[in-house]
Amino acid sequence: MAAFEDQKMPNGDATPRWDAPPLIEVAPDGKRYLVQPIAPRVVARTQLNTPRETWNWVWKDTLGRVAPLLLAAWAYDRFTRWGKEDLGLRGDAPLADLALGVAVGLPFSYIAAVFRRFVAPGYKLPTPADQTAQSAFYFLINAPAEELFFRGVVQSLATRGLRKVPGLRRAAGPLGWMFASSVYGGYHRFGNWSWRSIAGVTAAGGLFGALFALPKRRSLWPAVIVHGFATAGFLSWADVALYRRDLRRLRRQYAREEATDTSTSDADPAAGR
């Protein structure tokens, strides 16, 4: 939901200086807004998202979506002979996994934030505490659960099954990767994501699956780390980037208008006679 608007204030209104720091405004309905002066007698009002508002959906999402994914991964590990190997929860090279995850995840979070601008430009601005809470959820809860299920279970199980099909053994890895990526993208439709967003998240799932299927490693951790960066970049960090973009755009707009007004008022009244 877009929550950024510029508001011109009448002459004489008690408004802060245009270069003053932002203020927090609490509306009668309890919603909080960041009021940022951007030009003389002009302020930008942006609706804030707080940890309380995030908690209102996080606990439901955790119980209704994340917990079943984790339960399925646990059952795969517990009741199959190959579950532990397939899930890829390796601990033999943690620094290598971390380095790979951060090296790929940081630039990919930027790509995700830019993509968000084109598919869902509306936003509410998270407070610093809320952004910390959201990022923690995406890195520590959401990304591990989705990767355990879609890569550790779905991709591994699909690859194992395809290896038993005559003529497909050599292509089982790529086909299993494609199947898991498609299922991962399609499942976001249950969250009412747009088809353009689903196309993007399917491509992201392809990257996660490729990291998981790296030859000789088959560790889930790089995919989990990159997944955390991608989701935080798309769903949280992009909100701040979009806000800053809108703020810069409005400041440039009003600066041009002020420059035009100044040049008009300074024009020689005798010019053109």
Sequence and secondary structure as in RCSB ss.txt:
>XXXX:A:sequence
MAAFEDQKMPNGDATPRWDAPPLIEVAPDGKRYLVQPIAPRVVARTQLNTPRETWNWVWKDTLGRVAPLLLAAWA
YDRFTRWGKEDLGLRGDAPLADLALGVAVGLPFSYIAAVFRRFVAPGYKLPTPADQTAQSAFYFLINAPAEELFF
RGVVQSLATRGLRKVPGLRRAAGPLGWMFASSVYGGYHRFGNWSWRSIAGVTAAGGLFGALFALPKRRSLWPAVI
VHGFATAGFLSWADVALYRRDLRRLRRQYAREEATDTSTSDADPAAGR
>XXXX:A:secstr
   EEEEE  TT     TTS  EEEE TTS EEEEEEEETTEEEEEEEE HHHHHHHHHHHIIIIIHHHHHHHHH
HHHHSSSHHHHHT   S HHHHHHHHHHHHHHHHHHHHHHHHHH     EE HHHHHHHHHHIIIIIHHHHHIII
IIIIIHHHHHHHHTSTT TTTHHHHHHHHHHHHHHHHGGGGT  HHHHHHHHHHHHHHHHHHT TTT  SHHHHH
HHHHHHHIIIIIHHHHHHHHHHHHHHHHHHHHHHHHHHHHTS TTTT 
